[in-house]
């Protein structure tokens, strides 16, 4: 595999499972020193050990912990060249606006949007000092589309991530810092499997709209993360980077 990230330091939140796990493995395979950040100490530590990286247990909604995360990366490796702000949740109680309570709304906003704000806020000073960096924020294809089977807070949070990433990408472009919103389509992760288990009919309604005819594998999204992390994407910033199997471009799909 190409060593596009040789000597670079990457911090990945939510690195213990799903897209985060696949991205830890991919970026490490391309030469990066990886800091795995996750609230789950067992899975996070195991992943970090697998790639000879550093594990930091962190609640990404707590500002002091987020600030300490990036400082720990700098203390250990000397820089933060890539920040993949990926941690997120999609709980079953986040549903239609008619049934979703304020507690569920606020929890999803805190984990999915406020955490990205905190991560960007506290990694940017390190990148500005270096004069370089790539920030990749996990948004979603739902940030650019509407759905009748809504997860209202999740959708709103991902729209916020997309808008914030665009603005930061513009603001810091001339300082050598790129900021992009990664917008995956439905991905075969534990979150999706949980949806299938809870409501197979609702999950199946999603699949029919994907032109490619299947959900993405985490490794396919990790390939996009590696591209955005590397100099191959040196002219890509403030972008809505869709990796969605064509779902956002579809009117009807093939039979």
TASUL-V977728 format. One line per field, one symbol per residue. psi: psi as a letter, one per 20 degrees, with the letter a starting at -180 (. if undefined). burial: 1 if it has 24 or more other ideal C-beta (glycine too) atoms within 12 Angstrom, else 0. A space follows every 10 residues. Layout:
psi: ???
burial: ???
This chain:
psi: qqlikpiqpp poqkiirchg ghhggghghj iqppoopqho hghghggghh jlappoppoi ioghhgghgh hhgghgiiro hponniprqm qhiocqhhip rhggghgggg ghghhggggg hihghghhhh krqopopocq hiijrqphnq nghgghhhhg ggggggghhg hjgjjjpppq opnqapqmrh gghhgghhmh ghghhghiio hhjrqqqhhh hhhhghghhr ihkijoqkqn npmjjjhijp grrq.
burial: 0001100111 1111111111 1111111111 1111111111 0011001100 1011111111 1000111011 1111001011 1111111111 1001100001 0001101111 1111111111 1111011001 0111111111 1111101010 1111111111 1111110110 0110001111 1111111110 1100100000 0110011011 0000111111 1111111111 1010011111 1111101100 00000
